[in-house]
Amino acid sequence: MDATELFDLVSQAKNGDKAAIESIIQLFQPAIQKACRRTKPQERRDLEQHMSEKIIRAVYSYDIDSIPDYSRFVKVLSDSDG
């Protein structure tokens, strides 16, 4: 997936498309699972939910009127408060 496709998904999600937000979370699923494998088994579900929430918050806080920039989106994702 390229930055334009992600931008389109973010735009759709911000317009209320729940399938788009689910697609975005699925895009980040490999990174989520990798992080979960590094934590205790009893904490994995909480971590997965926390990371998914951060993605959702990043999507809704992303300035859609700015130039589409994947690295900026990832920075927003990493900086978003949980």
PDB file with one MODEL, atoms N, CA, C and O in Angstrom:
MODEL        1
ATOM      1  N   MET A   1       0.854  -1.177   0.000  1.00  0.00           N
ATOM      2  CA  MET A   1       0.000   0.000   0.000  1.00  0.00           C
ATOM      3  C   MET A   1       0.893   1.231   0.000  1.00  0.00           C
ATOM      4  O   MET A   1       1.903   1.291   0.702  1.00  0.00           O
ATOM      5  N   ASP A   2       0.504   2.196  -0.792  1.00  0.00           N
ATOM      6  CA  ASP A   2       1.290   3.422  -0.822  1.00  0.00           C
ATOM      7  C   ASP A   2       0.591   4.521  -0.022  1.00  0.00           C
ATOM      8  O   ASP A   2      -0.524   4.341   0.468  1.00  0.00           O
ATOM      9  N   ALA A   3       1.263   5.651   0.098  1.00  0.00           N
ATOM     10  CA  ALA A   3       0.755   6.755   0.917  1.00  0.00           C
ATOM     11  C   ALA A   3      -0.589   7.275   0.413  1.00  0.00           C
ATOM     12  O   ALA A   3      -1.432   7.681   1.213  1.00  0.00           O
ATOM     13  N   THR A   4      -0.796   7.267  -0.896  1.00  0.00           N
ATOM     14  CA  THR A   4      -2.060   7.758  -1.452  1.00  0.00           C
ATOM     15  C   THR A   4      -3.224   6.870  -1.026  1.00  0.00           C
ATOM     16  O   THR A   4      -4.296   7.368  -0.681  1.00  0.00           O
ATOM     17  N   GLU A   5      -3.015   5.569  -1.050  1.00  0.00           N
ATOM     18  CA  GLU A   5      -4.070   4.649  -0.627  1.00  0.00           C
ATOM     19  C   GLU A   5      -4.387   4.823   0.855  1.00  0.00           C
ATOM     20  O   GLU A   5      -5.551   4.803   1.257  1.00  0.00           O
ATOM     21  N   LEU A   6      -3.335   4.995   1.666  1.00  0.00           N
ATOM     22  CA  LEU A   6      -3.552   5.224   3.093  1.00  0.00           C
ATOM     23  C   LEU A   6      -4.287   6.538   3.313  1.00  0.00           C
ATOM     24  O   LEU A   6      -5.195   6.618   4.140  1.00  0.00           O
ATOM     25  N   PHE A   7      -3.897   7.561   2.575  1.00  0.00           N
ATOM     26  CA  PHE A   7      -4.575   8.857   2.682  1.00  0.00           C
ATOM     27  C   PHE A   7      -6.058   8.705   2.355  1.00  0.00           C
ATOM     28  O   PHE A   7      -6.910   9.260   3.048  1.00  0.00           O
ATOM     29  N   ASP A   8      -6.366   7.951   1.295  1.00  0.00           N
ATOM     30  CA  ASP A   8      -7.774   7.733   0.926  1.00  0.00           C
ATOM     31  C   ASP A   8      -8.527   7.013   2.036  1.00  0.00           C
ATOM     32  O   ASP A   8      -9.666   7.364   2.344  1.00  0.00           O
ATOM     33  N   LEU A   9      -7.895   6.007   2.639  1.00  0.00           N
ATOM     34  CA  LEU A   9      -8.540   5.292   3.750  1.00  0.00           C
ATOM     35  C   LEU A   9      -8.771   6.220   4.940  1.00  0.00           C
ATOM     36  O   LEU A   9      -9.825   6.172   5.573  1.00  0.00           O
ATOM     37  N   VAL A  10      -7.783   7.064   5.244  1.00  0.00           N
ATOM     38  CA  VAL A  10      -7.926   8.016   6.352  1.00  0.00           C
ATOM     39  C   VAL A  10      -9.075   8.978   6.058  1.00  0.00           C
ATOM     40  O   VAL A  10      -9.897   9.265   6.928  1.00  0.00           O
ATOM     41  N   SER A  11      -9.121   9.464   4.838  1.00  0.00           N
ATOM     42  CA  SER A  11     -10.201  10.375   4.447  1.00  0.00           C
ATOM     43  C   SER A  11     -11.566   9.704   4.608  1.00  0.00           C
ATOM     44  O   SER A  11     -12.501  10.309   5.132  1.00  0.00           O
ATOM     45  N   GLN A  12     -11.676   8.463   4.159  1.00  0.00           N
ATOM     46  CA  GLN A  12     -12.932   7.731   4.288  1.00  0.00           C
ATOM     47  C   GLN A  12     -13.285   7.504   5.759  1.00  0.00           C
ATOM     48  O   GLN A  12     -14.443   7.640   6.154  1.00  0.00           O
ATOM     49  N   ALA A  13     -12.288   7.161   6.555  1.00  0.00           N
ATOM     50  CA  ALA A  13     -12.523   6.922   7.987  1.00  0.00           C
ATOM     51  C   ALA A  13     -13.007   8.191   8.675  1.00  0.00           C
ATOM     52  O   ALA A  13     -13.919   8.152   9.501  1.00  0.00           O
ATOM     53  N   LYS A  14     -12.391   9.311   8.329  1.00  0.00           N
ATOM     54  CA  LYS A  14     -12.794  10.579   8.940  1.00  0.00           C
ATOM     55  C   LYS A  14     -14.218  10.961   8.544  1.00  0.00           C
ATOM     56  O   LYS A  14     -14.867  11.753   9.227  1.00  0.00           O
ATOM     57  N   ASN A  15     -14.700  10.394   7.436  1.00  0.00           N
ATOM     58  CA  ASN A  15     -16.072  10.643   6.985  1.00  0.00           C
ATOM     59  C   ASN A  15     -17.041   9.586   7.506  1.00  0.00           C
ATOM     60  O   ASN A  15     -18.179   9.496   7.048  1.00  0.00           O
ATOM     61  N   GLY A  16     -16.579   8.785   8.471  1.00  0.00           N
ATOM     62  CA  GLY A  16     -17.481   7.847   9.126  1.00  0.00           C
ATOM     63  C   GLY A  16     -17.465   6.419   8.589  1.00  0.00           C
ATOM     64  O   GLY A  16     -18.270   5.595   9.022  1.00  0.00           O
ATOM     65  N   ASP A  17     -16.582   6.115   7.674  1.00  0.00           N
ATOM     66  CA  ASP A  17     -16.511   4.775   7.095  1.00  0.00           C
ATOM     67  C   ASP A  17     -15.785   3.828   8.047  1.00  0.00           C
ATOM     68  O   ASP A  17     -14.557   3.847   8.139  1.00  0.00           O
ATOM     69  N   LYS A  18     -16.550   3.006   8.747  1.00  0.00           N
ATOM     70  CA  LYS A  18     -15.970   2.082   9.735  1.00  0.00           C
ATOM     71  C   LYS A  18     -15.097   1.020   9.071  1.00  0.00           C
ATOM     72  O   LYS A  18     -14.114   0.573   9.663  1.00  0.00           O
ATOM     73  N   ALA A  19     -15.441   0.614   7.863  1.00  0.00           N
ATOM     74  CA  ALA A  19     -14.629  -0.376   7.151  1.00  0.00           C
ATOM     75  C   ALA A  19     -13.241   0.187   6.841  1.00  0.00           C
ATOM     76  O   ALA A  19     -12.254  -0.550   6.842  1.00  0.00           O
ATOM     77  N   ALA A  20     -13.169   1.475   6.581  1.00  0.00           N
ATOM     78  CA  ALA A  20     -11.874   2.104   6.292  1.00  0.00           C
ATOM     79  C   ALA A  20     -10.983   2.090   7.531  1.00  0.00           C
ATOM     80  O   ALA A  20      -9.790   1.802   7.425  1.00  0.00           O
ATOM     81  N   ILE A  21     -11.537   2.393   8.696  1.00  0.00           N
ATOM     82  CA  ILE A  21     -10.733   2.377   9.918  1.00  0.00           C
ATOM     83  C   ILE A  21     -10.289   0.945  10.226  1.00  0.00           C
ATOM     84  O   ILE A  21      -9.177   0.731  10.706  1.00  0.00           O
ATOM     85  N   GLU A  22     -11.139  -0.015   9.956  1.00  0.00           N
ATOM     86  CA  GLU A  22     -10.765  -1.415  10.153  1.00  0.00           C
ATOM     87  C   GLU A  22      -9.631  -1.806   9.203  1.00  0.00           C
ATOM     88  O   GLU A  22      -8.730  -2.554   9.584  1.00  0.00           O
ATOM     89  N   SER A  23      -9.675  -1.304   7.978  1.00  0.00           N
ATOM     90  CA  SER A  23      -8.609  -1.582   7.010  1.00  0.00           C
ATOM     91  C   SER A  23      -7.288  -0.979   7.461  1.00  0.00           C
ATOM     92  O   SER A  23      -6.232  -1.592   7.307  1.00  0.00           O
ATOM     93  N   ILE A  24      -7.352   0.223   8.018  1.00  0.00           N
ATOM     94  CA  ILE A  24      -6.133   0.882   8.505  1.00  0.00           C
ATOM     95  C   ILE A  24      -5.536   0.071   9.653  1.00  0.00           C
ATOM     96  O   ILE A  24      -4.327  -0.160   9.692  1.00  0.00           O
ATOM     97  N   ILE A  25      -6.370  -0.352  10.571  1.00  0.00           N
ATOM     98  CA  ILE A  25      -5.876  -1.160  11.696  1.00  0.00           C
ATOM     99  C   ILE A  25      -5.262  -2.451  11.176  1.00  0.00           C
ATOM    100  O   ILE A  25      -4.235  -2.892  11.692  1.00  0.00           O
ATOM    101  N   GLN A  26      -5.863  -3.060  10.175  1.00  0.00           N
ATOM    102  CA  GLN A  26      -5.316  -4.287   9.598  1.00  0.00           C
ATOM    103  C   GLN A  26      -3.953  -4.034   8.948  1.00  0.00           C
ATOM    104  O   GLN A  26      -3.083  -4.904   8.975  1.00  0.00           O
ATOM    105  N   LEU A  27      -3.767  -2.860   8.370  1.00  0.00           N
ATOM    106  CA  LEU A  27      -2.467  -2.526   7.786  1.00  0.00           C
ATOM    107  C   LEU A  27      -1.367  -2.529   8.847  1.00  0.00           C
ATOM    108  O   LEU A  27      -0.230  -2.915   8.574  1.00  0.00           O
ATOM    109  N   PHE A  28      -1.709  -2.107  10.028  1.00  0.00           N
ATOM    110  CA  PHE A  28      -0.730  -2.027  11.104  1.00  0.00           C
ATOM    111  C   PHE A  28      -0.693  -3.304  11.952  1.00  0.00           C
ATOM    112  O   PHE A  28       0.082  -3.389  12.904  1.00  0.00           O
ATOM    113  N   GLN A  29      -1.512  -4.283  11.617  1.00  0.00           N
ATOM    114  CA  GLN A  29      -1.595  -5.504  12.400  1.00  0.00           C
ATOM    115  C   GLN A  29      -0.247  -6.227  12.540  1.00  0.00           C
ATOM    116  O   GLN A  29       0.048  -6.717  13.630  1.00  0.00           O
ATOM    117  N   PRO A  30       0.579  -6.316  11.501  1.00  0.00           N
ATOM    118  CA  PRO A  30       1.882  -6.970  11.687  1.00  0.00           C
ATOM    119  C   PRO A  30       2.735  -6.287  12.764  1.00  0.00           C
ATOM    120  O   PRO A  30       3.384  -6.966  13.559  1.00  0.00           O
ATOM    121  N   ALA A  31       2.738  -4.979  12.792  1.00  0.00           N
ATOM    122  CA  ALA A  31       3.507  -4.251  13.814  1.00  0.00           C
ATOM    123  C   ALA A  31       2.891  -4.451  15.197  1.00  0.00           C
ATOM    124  O   ALA A  31       3.613  -4.575  16.187  1.00  0.00           O
ATOM    125  N   ILE A  32       1.586  -4.482  15.266  1.00  0.00           N
ATOM    126  CA  ILE A  32       0.899  -4.704  16.539  1.00  0.00           C
ATOM    127  C   ILE A  32       1.246  -6.091  17.074  1.00  0.00           C
ATOM    128  O   ILE A  32       1.583  -6.247  18.248  1.00  0.00           O
ATOM    129  N   GLN A  33       1.161  -7.086  16.208  1.00  0.00           N
ATOM    130  CA  GLN A  33       1.454  -8.455  16.638  1.00  0.00           C
ATOM    131  C   GLN A  33       2.912  -8.615  17.060  1.00  0.00           C
ATOM    132  O   GLN A  33       3.211  -9.329  18.017  1.00  0.00           O
ATOM    133  N   LYS A  34       3.808  -7.957  16.352  1.00  0.00           N
ATOM    134  CA  LYS A  34       5.226  -8.007  16.714  1.00  0.00           C
ATOM    135  C   LYS A  34       5.445  -7.430  18.107  1.00  0.00           C
ATOM    136  O   LYS A  34       6.186  -7.995  18.911  1.00  0.00           O
ATOM    137  N   ALA A  35       4.797  -6.303  18.389  1.00  0.00           N
ATOM    138  CA  ALA A  35       4.917  -5.690  19.712  1.00  0.00           C
ATOM    139  C   ALA A  35       4.300  -6.591  20.781  1.00  0.00           C
ATOM    140  O   ALA A  35       4.832  -6.706  21.886  1.00  0.00           O
ATOM    141  N   CYS A  36       3.189  -7.220  20.451  1.00  0.00           N
ATOM    142  CA  CYS A  36       2.518  -8.091  21.418  1.00  0.00           C
ATOM    143  C   CYS A  36       3.367  -9.311  21.769  1.00  0.00           C
ATOM    144  O   CYS A  36       3.341  -9.778  22.907  1.00  0.00           O
ATOM    145  N   ARG A  37       4.107  -9.819  20.812  1.00  0.00           N
ATOM    146  CA  ARG A  37       4.961 -10.980  21.084  1.00  0.00           C
ATOM    147  C   ARG A  37       6.085 -10.640  22.051  1.00  0.00           C
ATOM    148  O   ARG A  37       6.678 -11.535  22.654  1.00  0.00           O
ATOM    149  N   ARG A  38       6.380  -9.369  22.202  1.00  0.00           N
ATOM    150  CA  ARG A  38       7.456  -8.935  23.099  1.00  0.00           C
ATOM    151  C   ARG A  38       6.981  -8.694  24.532  1.00  0.00           C
ATOM    152  O   ARG A  38       7.772  -8.305  25.391  1.00  0.00           O
ATOM    153  N   THR A  39       5.729  -8.919  24.782  1.00  0.00           N
ATOM    154  CA  THR A  39       5.191  -8.662  26.116  1.00  0.00           C
ATOM    155  C   THR A  39       4.644  -9.957  26.714  1.00  0.00           C
ATOM    156  O   THR A  39       4.541 -10.977  26.032  1.00  0.00           O
ATOM    157  N   LYS A  40       4.305  -9.899  27.964  1.00  0.00           N
ATOM    158  CA  LYS A  40       3.781 -11.074  28.663  1.00  0.00           C
ATOM    159  C   LYS A  40       2.453 -11.504  28.041  1.00  0.00           C
ATOM    160  O   LYS A  40       1.652 -10.661  27.637  1.00  0.00           O
ATOM    161  N   PRO A  41       2.223 -12.803  27.966  1.00  0.00           N
ATOM    162  CA  PRO A  41       0.975 -13.286  27.352  1.00  0.00           C
ATOM    163  C   PRO A  41      -0.291 -12.673  27.960  1.00  0.00           C
ATOM    164  O   PRO A  41      -1.239 -12.375  27.234  1.00  0.00           O
ATOM    165  N   GLN A  42      -0.315 -12.485  29.257  1.00  0.00           N
ATOM    166  CA  GLN A  42      -1.508 -11.942  29.903  1.00  0.00           C
ATOM    167  C   GLN A  42      -1.724 -10.455  29.614  1.00  0.00           C
ATOM    168  O   GLN A  42      -2.791  -9.918  29.912  1.00  0.00           O
ATOM    169  N   GLU A  43      -0.724  -9.788  29.039  1.00  0.00           N
ATOM    170  CA  GLU A  43      -0.833  -8.360  28.730  1.00  0.00           C
ATOM    171  C   GLU A  43      -1.049  -8.086  27.241  1.00  0.00           C
ATOM    172  O   GLU A  43      -1.246  -6.937  26.845  1.00  0.00           O
ATOM    173  N   ARG A  44      -1.013  -9.119  26.428  1.00  0.00           N
ATOM    174  CA  ARG A  44      -1.061  -8.940  24.977  1.00  0.00           C
ATOM    175  C   ARG A  44      -2.370  -8.336  24.476  1.00  0.00           C
ATOM    176  O   ARG A  44      -2.362  -7.444  23.628  1.00  0.00           O
ATOM    177  N   ARG A  45      -3.477  -8.817  24.995  1.00  0.00           N
ATOM    178  CA  ARG A  45      -4.776  -8.299  24.529  1.00  0.00           C
ATOM    179  C   ARG A  45      -4.914  -6.813  24.864  1.00  0.00           C
ATOM    180  O   ARG A  45      -5.382  -6.028  24.038  1.00  0.00           O
ATOM    181  N   ASP A  46      -4.509  -6.431  26.069  1.00  0.00           N
ATOM    182  CA  ASP A  46      -4.572  -5.013  26.454  1.00  0.00           C
ATOM    183  C   ASP A  46      -3.678  -4.167  25.550  1.00  0.00           C
ATOM    184  O   ASP A  46      -4.071  -3.080  25.129  1.00  0.00           O
ATOM    185  N   LEU A  47      -2.480  -4.662  25.254  1.00  0.00           N
ATOM    186  CA  LEU A  47      -1.560  -3.923  24.392  1.00  0.00           C
ATOM    187  C   LEU A  47      -2.137  -3.788  22.988  1.00  0.00           C
ATOM    188  O   LEU A  47      -2.054  -2.723  22.376  1.00  0.00           O
ATOM    189  N   GLU A  48      -2.718  -4.863  22.483  1.00  0.00           N
ATOM    190  CA  GLU A  48      -3.321  -4.814  21.153  1.00  0.00           C
ATOM    191  C   GLU A  48      -4.446  -3.778  21.100  1.00  0.00           C
ATOM    192  O   GLU A  48      -4.545  -3.014  20.140  1.00  0.00           O
ATOM    193  N   GLN A  49      -5.279  -3.757  22.119  1.00  0.00           N
ATOM    194  CA  GLN A  49      -6.365  -2.772  22.170  1.00  0.00           C
ATOM    195  C   GLN A  49      -5.820  -1.349  22.283  1.00  0.00           C
ATOM    196  O   GLN A  49      -6.323  -0.429  21.638  1.00  0.00           O
ATOM    197  N   HIS A  50      -4.795  -1.181  23.102  1.00  0.00           N
ATOM    198  CA  HIS A  50      -4.201   0.147  23.287  1.00  0.00           C
ATOM    199  C   HIS A  50      -3.609   0.656  21.963  1.00  0.00           C
ATOM    200  O   HIS A  50      -3.807   1.814  21.596  1.00  0.00           O
ATOM    201  N   MET A  51      -2.895  -0.201  21.264  1.00  0.00           N
ATOM    202  CA  MET A  51      -2.288   0.208  20.000  1.00  0.00           C
ATOM    203  C   MET A  51      -3.353   0.510  18.947  1.00  0.00           C
ATOM    204  O   MET A  51      -3.205   1.455  18.173  1.00  0.00           O
ATOM    205  N   SER A  52      -4.412  -0.274  18.911  1.00  0.00           N
ATOM    206  CA  SER A  52      -5.509  -0.016  17.975  1.00  0.00           C
ATOM    207  C   SER A  52      -6.169   1.321  18.287  1.00  0.00           C
ATOM    208  O   SER A  52      -6.514   2.077  17.379  1.00  0.00           O
ATOM    209  N   GLU A  53      -6.341   1.605  19.560  1.00  0.00           N
ATOM    210  CA  GLU A  53      -6.919   2.895  19.961  1.00  0.00           C
ATOM    211  C   GLU A  53      -6.025   4.054  19.518  1.00  0.00           C
ATOM    212  O   GLU A  53      -6.521   5.083  19.059  1.00  0.00           O
ATOM    213  N   LYS A  54      -4.715   3.888  19.657  1.00  0.00           N
ATOM    214  CA  LYS A  54      -3.787   4.940  19.222  1.00  0.00           C
ATOM    215  C   LYS A  54      -3.888   5.174  17.719  1.00  0.00           C
ATOM    216  O   LYS A  54      -3.812   6.313  17.258  1.00  0.00           O
ATOM    217  N   ILE A  55      -4.059   4.105  16.961  1.00  0.00           N
ATOM    218  CA  ILE A  55      -4.214   4.246  15.513  1.00  0.00           C
ATOM    219  C   ILE A  55      -5.486   5.017  15.201  1.00  0.00           C
ATOM    220  O   ILE A  55      -5.480   5.928  14.373  1.00  0.00           O
ATOM    221  N   ILE A  56      -6.573   4.653  15.860  1.00  0.00           N
ATOM    222  CA  ILE A  56      -7.848   5.344  15.637  1.00  0.00           C
ATOM    223  C   ILE A  56      -7.728   6.821  15.985  1.00  0.00           C
ATOM    224  O   ILE A  56      -8.190   7.678  15.232  1.00  0.00           O
ATOM    225  N   ARG A  57      -7.109   7.121  17.122  1.00  0.00           N
ATOM    226  CA  ARG A  57      -6.933   8.528  17.512  1.00  0.00           C
ATOM    227  C   ARG A  57      -6.074   9.279  16.493  1.00  0.00           C
ATOM    228  O   ARG A  57      -6.360  10.432  16.171  1.00  0.00           O
ATOM    229  N   ALA A  58      -5.034   8.635  15.991  1.00  0.00           N
ATOM    230  CA  ALA A  58      -4.169   9.266  14.996  1.00  0.00           C
ATOM    231  C   ALA A  58      -4.933   9.553  13.706  1.00  0.00           C
ATOM    232  O   ALA A  58      -4.758  10.606  13.093  1.00  0.00           O
ATOM    233  N   VAL A  59      -5.768   8.622  13.304  1.00  0.00           N
ATOM    234  CA  VAL A  59      -6.561   8.819  12.093  1.00  0.00           C
ATOM    235  C   VAL A  59      -7.474  10.028  12.251  1.00  0.00           C
ATOM    236  O   VAL A  59      -7.524  10.893  11.377  1.00  0.00           O
ATOM    237  N   TYR A  60      -8.193  10.086  13.366  1.00  0.00           N
ATOM    238  CA  TYR A  60      -9.147  11.177  13.549  1.00  0.00           C
ATOM    239  C   TYR A  60      -8.484  12.521  13.823  1.00  0.00           C
ATOM    240  O   TYR A  60      -9.104  13.563  13.609  1.00  0.00           O
ATOM    241  N   SER A  61      -7.245  12.522  14.290  1.00  0.00           N
ATOM    242  CA  SER A  61      -6.561  13.789  14.539  1.00  0.00           C
ATOM    243  C   SER A  61      -5.705  14.242  13.354  1.00  0.00           C
ATOM    244  O   SER A  61      -5.187  15.359  13.352  1.00  0.00           O
ATOM    245  N   TYR A  62      -5.558  13.386  12.360  1.00  0.00           N
ATOM    246  CA  TYR A  62      -4.733  13.716  11.204  1.00  0.00           C
ATOM    247  C   TYR A  62      -5.371  14.847  10.413  1.00  0.00           C
ATOM    248  O   TYR A  62      -6.567  14.817  10.123  1.00  0.00           O
ATOM    249  N   ASP A  63      -4.559  15.853  10.065  1.00  0.00           N
ATOM    250  CA  ASP A  63      -5.040  17.002   9.293  1.00  0.00           C
ATOM    251  C   ASP A  63      -5.164  16.588   7.833  1.00  0.00           C
ATOM    252  O   ASP A  63      -4.177  16.566   7.097  1.00  0.00           O
ATOM    253  N   ILE A  64      -6.354  16.269   7.430  1.00  0.00           N
ATOM    254  CA  ILE A  64      -6.622  15.753   6.096  1.00  0.00           C
ATOM    255  C   ILE A  64      -6.370  16.805   5.022  1.00  0.00           C
ATOM    256  O   ILE A  64      -6.183  16.461   3.854  1.00  0.00           O
ATOM    257  N   ASP A  65      -6.363  18.070   5.397  1.00  0.00           N
ATOM    258  CA  ASP A  65      -6.150  19.137   4.425  1.00  0.00           C
ATOM    259  C   ASP A  65      -4.675  19.372   4.128  1.00  0.00           C
ATOM    260  O   ASP A  65      -4.339  20.129   3.217  1.00  0.00           O
ATOM    261  N   SER A  66      -3.804  18.739   4.881  1.00  0.00           N
ATOM    262  CA  SER A  66      -2.381  18.880   4.599  1.00  0.00           C
ATOM    263  C   SER A  66      -1.999  17.969   3.444  1.00  0.00           C
ATOM    264  O   SER A  66      -2.772  17.097   3.047  1.00  0.00           O
ATOM    265  N   ILE A  67      -0.828  18.170   2.919  1.00  0.00           N
ATOM    266  CA  ILE A  67      -0.340  17.330   1.835  1.00  0.00           C
ATOM    267  C   ILE A  67      -0.203  15.905   2.361  1.00  0.00           C
ATOM    268  O   ILE A  67       0.394  15.698   3.418  1.00  0.00           O
ATOM    269  N   PRO A  68      -0.739  14.925   1.651  1.00  0.00           N
ATOM    270  CA  PRO A  68      -0.617  13.540   2.119  1.00  0.00           C
ATOM    271  C   PRO A  68       0.844  13.144   2.281  1.00  0.00           C
ATOM    272  O   PRO A  68       1.633  13.230   1.340  1.00  0.00           O
ATOM    273  N   ASP A  69       1.190  12.713   3.478  1.00  0.00           N
ATOM    274  CA  ASP A  69       2.565  12.369   3.791  1.00  0.00           C
ATOM    275  C   ASP A  69       2.553  11.218   4.784  1.00  0.00           C
ATOM    276  O   ASP A  69       2.190  11.392   5.947  1.00  0.00           O
ATOM    277  N   TYR A  70       2.945  10.061   4.324  1.00  0.00           N
ATOM    278  CA  TYR A  70       2.905   8.856   5.157  1.00  0.00           C
ATOM    279  C   TYR A  70       3.756   9.005   6.410  1.00  0.00           C
ATOM    280  O   TYR A  70       3.336   8.602   7.494  1.00  0.00           O
ATOM    281  N   SER A  71       4.947   9.579   6.274  1.00  0.00           N
ATOM    282  CA  SER A  71       5.822   9.702   7.445  1.00  0.00           C
ATOM    283  C   SER A  71       5.207  10.621   8.495  1.00  0.00           C
ATOM    284  O   SER A  71       5.386  10.394   9.692  1.00  0.00           O
ATOM    285  N   ARG A  72       4.486  11.654   8.067  1.00  0.00           N
ATOM    286  CA  ARG A  72       3.811  12.530   9.026  1.00  0.00           C
ATOM    287  C   ARG A  72       2.714  11.760   9.760  1.00  0.00           C
ATOM    288  O   ARG A  72       2.546  11.918  10.970  1.00  0.00           O
ATOM    289  N   PHE A  73       1.962  10.923   9.027  1.00  0.00           N
ATOM    290  CA  PHE A  73       0.918  10.119   9.646  1.00  0.00           C
ATOM    291  C   PHE A  73       1.507   9.183  10.701  1.00  0.00           C
ATOM    292  O   PHE A  73       0.959   9.046  11.795  1.00  0.00           O
ATOM    293  N   VAL A  74       2.617   8.549  10.368  1.00  0.00           N
ATOM    294  CA  VAL A  74       3.256   7.637  11.316  1.00  0.00           C
ATOM    295  C   VAL A  74       3.728   8.411  12.541  1.00  0.00           C
ATOM    296  O   VAL A  74       3.639   7.901  13.658  1.00  0.00           O
ATOM    297  N   LYS A  75       4.231   9.639  12.355  1.00  0.00           N
ATOM    298  CA  LYS A  75       4.654  10.460  13.493  1.00  0.00           C
ATOM    299  C   LYS A  75       3.459  10.801  14.366  1.00  0.00           C
ATOM    300  O   LYS A  75       3.552  10.729  15.591  1.00  0.00           O
ATOM    301  N   VAL A  76       2.341  11.172  13.760  1.00  0.00           N
ATOM    302  CA  VAL A  76       1.115  11.458  14.521  1.00  0.00           C
ATOM    303  C   VAL A  76       0.715  10.220  15.311  1.00  0.00           C
ATOM    304  O   VAL A  76       0.322  10.317  16.473  1.00  0.00           O
ATOM    305  N   LEU A  77       0.817   9.070  14.682  1.00  0.00           N
ATOM    306  CA  LEU A  77       0.482   7.814  15.346  1.00  0.00           C
ATOM    307  C   LEU A  77       1.370   7.586  16.570  1.00  0.00           C
ATOM    308  O   LEU A  77       0.879   7.200  17.630  1.00  0.00           O
ATOM    309  N   SER A  78       2.656   7.820  16.426  1.00  0.00           N
ATOM    310  CA  SER A  78       3.567   7.564  17.543  1.00  0.00           C
ATOM    311  C   SER A  78       3.464   8.635  18.627  1.00  0.00           C
ATOM    312  O   SER A  78       3.792   8.372  19.784  1.00  0.00           O
ATOM    313  N   ASP A  79       3.016   9.833  18.270  1.00  0.00           N
ATOM    314  CA  ASP A  79       2.913  10.924  19.237  1.00  0.00           C
ATOM    315  C   ASP A  79       1.545  11.004  19.924  1.00  0.00           C
ATOM    316  O   ASP A  79       1.400  11.701  20.928  1.00  0.00           O
ATOM    317  N   SER A  80       0.549  10.300  19.393  1.00  0.00           N
ATOM    318  CA  SER A  80      -0.803  10.427  19.945  1.00  0.00           C
ATOM    319  C   SER A  80      -0.843   9.897  21.379  1.00  0.00           C
ATOM    320  O   SER A  80      -0.191   8.909  21.717  1.00  0.00           O
ATOM    321  N   ASP A  81      -1.609  10.567  22.187  1.00  0.00           N
ATOM    322  CA  ASP A  81      -1.741  10.162  23.585  1.00  0.00           C
ATOM    323  C   ASP A  81      -2.790   9.083  23.708  1.00  0.00           C
ATOM    324  O   ASP A  81      -3.795   9.094  22.996  1.00  0.00           O
ATOM    325  N   GLY A  82      -2.558   8.162  24.602  1.00  0.00           N
ATOM    326  CA  GLY A  82      -3.497   7.041  24.787  1.00  0.00           C
ATOM    327  C   GLY A  82      -4.244   7.195  25.969  1.00  0.00           C
ATOM    328  O   GLY A  82      -5.081   6.350  26.285  1.00  0.00           O
TER     329      GLY A  82
ENDMDL
END
